[in-house]
Amino acid sequence: MTQSHPIRQNTTAVAKPMSRRERLAAWALRYRLPAVTVVAAAMALLLTWYVIYGRHGVSEWRQARAQDRALQAEIERLKKENAVMTRHVEQLKNDPDAIEREAREKLHYAKPGEVIYTLPAQESAPQTASPK
């Protein structure tokens, strides 16, 4: 007695024709995974593009960060300049020697008996004699 294995049985069943609905369902099952993969990849690409170049993306963030660094440097420079000017004002308020030095330099004041020499301003390029 030979028993055949149920999987190995050679049955020749005639496939019955599929209806339109069955063909559509078979097509959907067959192409569902590739279609979902393509849609997911497209959405990932769109999201990546938006993150980099979108309204609040990385490129705008970098630009704002560079502007912030420039403004912070400007603030630090102005703070130092302000501190220097504040010290200068305090010296002028409290130190008579500082007041005298400022008057002599800016206003060209002199003590009695002193002579002030003023040099002409430096020329940037020597003048050449023009032919007549």
Secondary structure, DSSP 4 states (H G I P E B T S, - for coil): -----TTT----PPPPPPPHHHHHHHHHHHHHHHHHHHHHHHHHHHHHHHHHHSTT-HHHHHHHHHHHHHHHHHHHHHHHHHHHHHHHHHHHHH-HHHHHHHHHHHH----TT-----PPPPPSS---PPP-
